[in-house]
């Protein structure tokens, strides 16, 4: 249960970072 939660949190964090890296340059 904890492992699955950690995996989900890790994937969510990676997706959030990727979205920021993609959206920030487009805003400029």
PQR file with spaces between the fields and no chain letter, atoms N, CA, C, O and H, PARSE charges and radii, in Angstrom:
ATOM       1  N    UNK     1       0.841   -1.200    0.000 -0.4000 1.5000
ATOM       2  CA   UNK     1       0.000    0.000    0.000 -0.0000 2.0000
ATOM       3  C    UNK     1       0.880    1.255    0.000  0.5500 1.7000
ATOM       4  O    UNK     1       0.660    2.189   -0.771 -0.5500 1.4000
ATOM       5  N    UNK     2       1.878    1.249    0.884 -0.4000 1.5000
ATOM       6  CA   UNK     2       2.769    2.416    0.944 -0.0000 2.0000
ATOM       7  C    UNK     2       3.581    2.527   -0.344  0.5500 1.7000
ATOM       8  O    UNK     2       3.793    3.624   -0.861 -0.5500 1.4000
ATOM       9  H    UNK     2       2.057    0.490    1.510  0.4000 1.0000
ATOM      10  N    UNK     3       4.039    1.369   -0.865 -0.4000 1.5000
ATOM      11  CA   UNK     3       4.837    1.380   -2.096 -0.0000 2.0000
ATOM      12  C    UNK     3       4.013    1.936   -3.248  0.5500 1.7000
ATOM      13  O    UNK     3       4.502    2.760   -4.021 -0.5500 1.4000
ATOM      14  H    UNK     3       3.867    0.477   -0.446  0.4000 1.0000
ATOM      15  N    UNK     4       2.769    1.492   -3.369 -0.4000 1.5000
ATOM      16  CA   UNK     4       1.905    1.981   -4.445 -0.0000 2.0000
ATOM      17  C    UNK     4       1.678    3.476   -4.312  0.5500 1.7000
ATOM      18  O    UNK     4       1.674    4.200   -5.307 -0.5500 1.4000
ATOM      19  H    UNK     4       2.371    0.823   -2.741  0.4000 1.0000
ATOM      20  N    UNK     5       1.487    3.940   -3.080 -0.4000 1.5000
ATOM      21  CA   UNK     5       1.262    5.373   -2.857 -0.0000 2.0000
ATOM      22  C    UNK     5       2.510    6.167   -3.252  0.5500 1.7000
ATOM      23  O    UNK     5       2.412    7.223   -3.877 -0.5500 1.4000
ATOM      24  H    UNK     5       1.490    3.352   -2.271  0.4000 1.0000
ATOM      25  N    UNK     6       3.678    5.647   -2.882 -0.4000 1.5000
ATOM      26  CA   UNK     6       4.929    6.333   -3.210 -0.0000 2.0000
ATOM      27  C    UNK     6       5.124    6.384   -4.722  0.5500 1.7000
ATOM      28  O    UNK     6       5.542    7.409   -5.260 -0.5500 1.4000
ATOM      29  H    UNK     6       3.758    4.789   -2.375  0.4000 1.0000
ATOM      30  N    UNK     7       4.823    5.282   -5.410 -0.4000 1.5000
ATOM      31  CA   UNK     7       4.953    5.255   -6.873 -0.0000 2.0000
ATOM      32  C    UNK     7       4.034    6.284   -7.502  0.5500 1.7000
ATOM      33  O    UNK     7       4.431    6.999   -8.423 -0.5500 1.4000
ATOM      34  H    UNK     7       4.484    4.449   -4.973  0.4000 1.0000
ATOM      35  N    UNK     8       2.795    6.361   -7.002 -0.4000 1.5000
ATOM      36  CA   UNK     8       1.820    7.311   -7.542 -0.0000 2.0000
ATOM      37  C    UNK     8       2.290    8.740   -7.298  0.5500 1.7000
ATOM      38  O    UNK     8       2.197    9.587   -8.186 -0.5500 1.4000
ATOM      39  H    UNK     8       2.474    5.780   -6.254  0.4000 1.0000
ATOM      40  N    UNK     9       2.795    9.008   -6.099 -0.4000 1.5000
ATOM      41  CA   UNK     9       3.273   10.347   -5.759 -0.0000 2.0000
ATOM      42  C    UNK     9       4.476   10.708   -6.636  0.5500 1.7000
ATOM      43  O    UNK     9       4.598   11.845   -7.092 -0.5500 1.4000
ATOM      44  H    UNK     9       2.871    8.320   -5.377  0.4000 1.0000
ATOM      45  N    UNK    10       5.357    9.739   -6.868 -0.4000 1.5000
ATOM      46  CA   UNK    10       6.540    9.998   -7.695 -0.0000 2.0000
ATOM      47  C    UNK    10       6.149   10.325   -9.128  0.5500 1.7000
ATOM      48  O    UNK    10       6.692   11.252   -9.729 -0.5500 1.4000
ATOM      49  H    UNK    10       5.258    8.816   -6.498  0.4000 1.0000
ATOM      50  N    UNK    11       5.206    9.561   -9.674 -0.4000 1.5000
ATOM      51  CA   UNK    11       4.757    9.796  -11.051 -0.0000 2.0000
ATOM      52  C    UNK    11       4.080   11.160  -11.148  0.5500 1.7000
ATOM      53  O    UNK    11       4.314   11.907  -12.098 -0.5500 1.4000
ATOM      54  H    UNK    11       4.765    8.808   -9.186  0.4000 1.0000
ATOM      55  N    UNK    12       3.237   11.483  -10.160 -0.4000 1.5000
ATOM      56  CA   UNK    12       2.531   12.764  -10.159 -0.0000 2.0000
ATOM      57  C    UNK    12       3.527   13.909  -10.097  0.5500 1.7000
ATOM      58  O    UNK    12       3.361   14.916  -10.786 -0.5500 1.4000
ATOM      59  H    UNK    12       3.047   10.876   -9.389  0.4000 1.0000
ATOM      60  N    UNK    13       4.572   13.762   -9.269 -0.4000 1.5000
ATOM      61  CA   UNK    13       5.586   14.813   -9.131 -0.0000 2.0000
ATOM      62  C    UNK    13       6.350   14.994  -10.436  0.5500 1.7000
ATOM      63  O    UNK    13       6.589   16.123  -10.864 -0.5500 1.4000
ATOM      64  H    UNK    13       4.707   12.944   -8.709  0.4000 1.0000
ATOM      65  N    UNK    14       6.733   13.890  -11.071 -0.4000 1.5000
ATOM      66  CA   UNK    14       7.470   13.963  -12.331 -0.0000 2.0000
ATOM      67  C    UNK    14       6.619   14.647  -13.405  0.5500 1.7000
ATOM      68  O    UNK    14       7.118   15.492  -14.149 -0.5500 1.4000
ATOM      69  H    UNK    14       6.539   12.973  -10.724  0.4000 1.0000
ATOM      70  N    UNK    15       5.338   14.282  -13.483 -0.4000 1.5000
ATOM      71  CA   UNK    15       4.439   14.891  -14.472 -0.0000 2.0000
ATOM      72  C    UNK    15       4.312   16.392  -14.215  0.5500 1.7000
ATOM      73  O    UNK    15       4.322   17.186  -15.156 -0.5500 1.4000
ATOM      74  H    UNK    15       4.934   13.596  -12.879  0.4000 1.0000
ATOM      75  N    UNK    16       4.193   16.781  -12.952 -0.4000 1.5000
ATOM      76  CA   UNK    16       4.062   18.202  -12.600 -0.0000 2.0000
ATOM      77  C    UNK    16       5.307   18.977  -13.037  0.5500 1.7000
ATOM      78  O    UNK    16       5.201   20.072  -13.589 -0.5500 1.4000
ATOM      79  H    UNK    16       4.184   16.136  -12.188  0.4000 1.0000
ATOM      80  N    UNK    17       6.480   18.404  -12.786 -0.4000 1.5000
ATOM      81  CA   UNK    17       7.738   19.062  -13.170 -0.0000 2.0000
ATOM      82  C    UNK    17       7.829   19.186  -14.685  0.5500 1.7000
ATOM      83  O    UNK    17       8.220   20.232  -15.203 -0.5500 1.4000
ATOM      84  H    UNK    17       6.566   17.515  -12.337  0.4000 1.0000
ATOM      85  N    UNK    18       7.469   18.119  -15.397 -0.4000 1.5000
ATOM      86  CA   UNK    18       7.524   18.152  -16.858 -0.0000 2.0000
ATOM      87  C    UNK    18       6.579   19.217  -17.406  0.5500 1.7000
ATOM      88  O    UNK    18       6.928   19.935  -18.342 -0.5500 1.4000
ATOM      89  H    UNK    18       7.151   17.269  -14.976  0.4000 1.0000
ATOM      90  N    UNK    19       5.384   19.321  -16.825 -0.4000 1.5000
ATOM      91  CA   UNK    19       4.416   20.327  -17.273 -0.0000 2.0000
ATOM      92  C    UNK    19       4.990   21.726  -17.065  0.5500 1.7000
ATOM      93  O    UNK    19       4.844   22.590  -17.929 -0.5500 1.4000
ATOM      94  H    UNK    19       5.100   18.737  -16.063  0.4000 1.0000
ATOM      95  N    UNK    20       5.643   21.954  -15.923 -0.4000 1.5000
ATOM      96  CA   UNK    20       6.229   23.271  -15.651 -0.0000 2.0000
ATOM      97  C    UNK    20       7.325   23.570  -16.679  0.5500 1.7000
ATOM      98  O    UNK    20       7.389   24.676  -17.215 -0.5500 1.4000
ATOM      99  H    UNK    20       5.762   21.252  -15.221  0.4000 1.0000
ATOM     100  N    UNK    21       8.183   22.588  -16.951 -0.4000 1.5000
ATOM     101  CA   UNK    21       9.275   22.801  -17.906 -0.0000 2.0000
ATOM     102  C    UNK    21       8.731   23.093  -19.300  0.5500 1.7000
ATOM     103  O    UNK    21       9.349   23.830  -20.069 -0.5500 1.4000
ATOM     104  H    UNK    21       8.131   21.689  -16.516  0.4000 1.0000
ATOM     105  N    UNK    22       7.570   22.514  -19.630 -0.4000 1.5000
ATOM     106  CA   UNK    22       6.986   22.707  -20.962 -0.0000 2.0000
ATOM     107  C    UNK    22       6.226   24.030  -21.033  0.5500 1.7000
ATOM     108  O    UNK    22       6.323   24.750  -22.028 -0.5500 1.4000
ATOM     109  H    UNK    22       7.068   21.915  -19.006  0.4000 1.0000
ATOM     110  N    UNK    23       5.470   24.353  -19.985 -0.4000 1.5000
ATOM     111  CA   UNK    23       4.619   25.552  -20.008 -0.0000 2.0000
ATOM     112  C    UNK    23       5.402   26.849  -19.816  0.5500 1.7000
ATOM     113  O    UNK    23       5.092   27.854  -20.456 -0.5500 1.4000
ATOM     114  H    UNK    23       5.390   23.769  -19.177  0.4000 1.0000
ATOM     115  N    UNK    24       6.407   26.841  -18.949 -0.4000 1.5000
ATOM     116  CA   UNK    24       7.168   28.074  -18.678 -0.0000 2.0000
ATOM     117  C    UNK    24       7.834   28.641  -19.947  0.5500 1.7000
ATOM     118  O    UNK    24       7.691   29.836  -20.208 -0.5500 1.4000
ATOM     119  H    UNK    24       6.659   26.024  -18.430  0.4000 1.0000
ATOM     120  N    UNK    25       8.552   27.838  -20.740 -0.4000 1.5000
ATOM     121  CA   UNK    25       9.179   28.379  -21.961 -0.0000 2.0000
ATOM     122  C    UNK    25       8.134   28.914  -22.946  0.5500 1.7000
ATOM     123  O    UNK    25       8.398   29.893  -23.644 -0.5500 1.4000
ATOM     124  H    UNK    25       8.668   26.868  -20.528  0.4000 1.0000
ATOM     125  N    UNK    26       6.956   28.290  -23.015 -0.4000 1.5000
ATOM     126  CA   UNK    26       5.926   28.743  -23.952 -0.0000 2.0000
ATOM     127  C    UNK    26       5.352   30.085  -23.525  0.5500 1.7000
ATOM     128  O    UNK    26       4.944   30.890  -24.362 -0.5500 1.4000
ATOM     129  H    UNK    26       6.741   27.495  -22.447  0.4000 1.0000
ATOM     130  N    UNK    27       5.323   30.325  -22.204 -0.4000 1.5000
ATOM     131  CA   UNK    27       4.795   31.596  -21.693 -0.0000 2.0000
ATOM     132  C    UNK    27       5.709   32.752  -22.084  0.5500 1.7000
ATOM     133  O    UNK    27       5.239   33.844  -22.404 -0.5500 1.4000
ATOM     134  H    UNK    27       5.654   29.671  -21.524  0.4000 1.0000
ATOM     135  N    UNK    28       7.010   32.506  -22.055 -0.4000 1.5000
ATOM     136  CA   UNK    28       7.991   33.568  -22.369 -0.0000 2.0000
ATOM     137  C    UNK    28       7.853   33.993  -23.824  0.5500 1.7000
ATOM     138  O    UNK    28       8.584   34.870  -24.282 -0.5500 1.4000
ATOM     139  H    UNK    28       7.391   31.619  -21.796  0.4000 1.0000
